[in-house]
């Protein structure tokens, strides 16, 4: 039994574990759905719910001091301004009537090679276009770079 054991260590040092969770949180906020191993998803779920709750407190609070402190807390946890803005502007508005449970974990079989249990973690009521929109922007920027290099060489 794991009584009073705290949290899962994921066979990593504390710095590595913190960086892993931060990067996975940023990816989850950006794409709204990511595929990872089941233990990592179970560690990520409460962290993501806490981030959304912080964003909701930010929009619902009336005092300027609370708003600023919650924003600073979000920035310090995510280390990314774009992710912080998305949490504050879109995700907090989307979940303003929901009291919790902003993410879900769906088991996705086992990984070929090491047979690790895989899972998909996603936001409930997620925006399906979030993943596609970012990929289209990335592809179009590559096409523009190719065109400019062709013009320079010609």
C-alpha positions as CSV (number, residue, x, y, z in Angstrom):
1,X,0.0,0.0,0.0
2,X,1.2,3.5,-0.8
3,X,-0.1,5.3,2.3
4,X,1.6,8.7,2.9
5,X,3.8,8.4,-0.1
6,X,3.0,11.7,-1.6
7,X,3.2,11.6,-5.4
8,X,4.7,9.5,-8.2
9,X,8.4,10.1,-8.8
10,X,8.4,8.6,-12.4
11,X,12.1,7.5,-11.9
12,X,13.3,11.0,-12.4
13,X,15.1,13.6,-10.3
14,X,13.0,16.5,-8.9
15,X,14.3,19.0,-11.5
16,X,13.7,16.6,-14.4
17,X,10.2,15.8,-13.1
18,X,9.3,19.5,-12.7
19,X,10.5,20.3,-16.2
20,X,8.6,17.3,-17.6
21,X,5.4,18.3,-16.0
22,X,5.8,21.9,-17.1
23,X,6.5,21.0,-20.7
24,X,3.6,18.5,-20.8
25,X,1.3,21.2,-19.3
26,X,2.3,23.7,-22.1
27,X,1.7,21.0,-24.7
28,X,-1.7,20.2,-23.3
29,X,-2.7,23.8,-23.2
30,X,-1.4,24.4,-26.7
31,X,-2.9,21.3,-28.5
32,X,-5.7,20.5,-25.9
33,X,-4.9,16.8,-26.4
34,X,-1.7,14.8,-26.0
35,X,-0.7,11.2,-26.1
36,X,1.7,10.0,-23.3
37,X,2.2,7.1,-21.0
38,X,-0.5,6.4,-18.4
39,X,1.6,7.2,-15.3
40,X,2.7,10.6,-16.8
41,X,-1.0,11.3,-17.6
42,X,-2.0,10.5,-14.1
43,X,0.6,12.9,-12.7
44,X,-0.4,15.6,-15.2
45,X,-4.2,15.6,-14.6
46,X,-4.3,17.3,-11.2
47,X,-1.7,19.8,-12.3
48,X,-3.7,20.8,-15.3
49,X,-6.9,21.1,-13.2
50,X,-5.0,23.4,-10.8
51,X,-3.8,25.6,-13.7
52,X,-7.3,26.0,-15.1
53,X,-8.6,26.8,-11.6
54,X,-5.9,29.5,-11.2
55,X,-7.0,31.0,-14.5
56,X,-10.6,31.0,-13.5
57,X,-9.8,32.7,-10.2
58,X,-7.9,35.3,-12.3
59,X,-11.0,36.2,-14.4
60,X,-13.5,36.0,-11.6
61,X,-11.7,38.0,-8.9
62,X,-12.6,41.6,-8.6
63,X,-9.5,42.9,-6.9
64,X,-6.5,44.0,-9.0
65,X,-4.0,42.5,-6.5
66,X,-5.5,39.0,-6.7
67,X,-5.5,39.2,-10.5
68,X,-1.9,40.2,-10.7
69,X,-0.8,37.6,-8.2
70,X,-2.7,34.8,-10.0
71,X,-1.2,35.9,-13.3
72,X,2.3,35.8,-11.9
73,X,1.7,32.4,-10.4
74,X,0.5,31.1,-13.8
75,X,3.5,32.5,-15.6
76,X,5.9,31.0,-13.0
77,X,4.3,27.6,-13.3
78,X,4.0,27.5,-17.1
79,X,7.1,29.7,-18.1
80,X,5.2,30.7,-21.3
81,X,3.2,33.8,-21.9
82,X,1.2,32.3,-24.8
83,X,0.0,29.4,-22.6
84,X,-0.8,31.8,-19.8
85,X,-2.9,34.0,-22.1
86,X,-4.7,31.0,-23.5
87,X,-5.6,29.8,-20.0
88,X,-6.8,33.2,-18.9
89,X,-8.7,34.2,-22.0
90,X,-10.1,31.0,-23.6
91,X,-10.0,28.1,-21.2
92,X,-11.2,30.0,-18.2
93,X,-14.2,31.3,-20.2
94,X,-14.9,27.8,-21.5
95,X,-15.0,26.2,-18.0
96,X,-16.5,29.1,-16.0
97,X,-19.7,27.0,-15.2
98,X,-17.8,23.8,-14.5
99,X,-16.6,23.1,-10.9
100,X,-13.8,20.8,-11.7
101,X,-12.8,17.8,-13.8
102,X,-11.4,19.8,-16.7
103,X,-9.3,16.9,-18.1
104,X,-10.0,13.3,-19.0
105,X,-7.6,10.4,-19.4
106,X,-8.5,7.8,-22.1
107,X,-6.4,4.6,-22.1
108,X,-4.9,3.9,-25.5
109,X,-3.4,0.5,-25.5
110,X,0.3,-0.4,-25.2
111,X,3.3,1.1,-26.9
112,X,5.1,-1.1,-29.4
113,X,8.7,-1.8,-28.2
114,X,8.5,-1.6,-24.5
115,X,4.8,-2.4,-23.9
116,X,4.3,0.7,-21.8
117,X,0.6,1.6,-21.2
118,X,-0.3,4.6,-23.2
119,X,-3.0,7.2,-22.6
120,X,-4.6,10.2,-24.2
121,X,-5.1,13.2,-21.9
122,X,-7.4,15.9,-23.2
123,X,-9.5,18.8,-22.0
124,X,-13.2,18.1,-21.7
125,X,-15.2,20.0,-24.3
126,X,-11.9,20.6,-26.1
127,X,-11.5,22.6,-29.4
128,X,-10.9,20.0,-32.1
129,X,-9.3,22.6,-34.4
130,X,-6.6,23.6,-31.9
131,X,-4.3,20.9,-33.0
132,X,-4.9,21.4,-36.7
133,X,-4.6,25.2,-36.6
134,X,-1.1,25.1,-35.2
135,X,0.1,22.5,-37.7
136,X,-1.3,24.6,-40.6
137,X,0.5,27.7,-39.4
138,X,3.8,25.7,-39.1
139,X,3.5,24.2,-42.5
140,X,2.7,27.5,-44.2
141,X,5.8,29.1,-42.6
142,X,7.9,26.3,-44.1
143,X,6.4,26.9,-47.5
144,X,7.2,30.6,-47.3
145,X,10.8,29.9,-46.3
146,X,11.2,27.6,-49.3
147,X,9.8,30.2,-51.7
148,X,12.2,32.9,-50.4
149,X,15.2,30.6,-50.8
150,X,14.2,29.9,-54.4
151,X,13.9,33.6,-55.1
152,X,17.3,34.3,-53.6
153,X,19.0,31.6,-55.6
154,X,17.3,32.6,-58.9
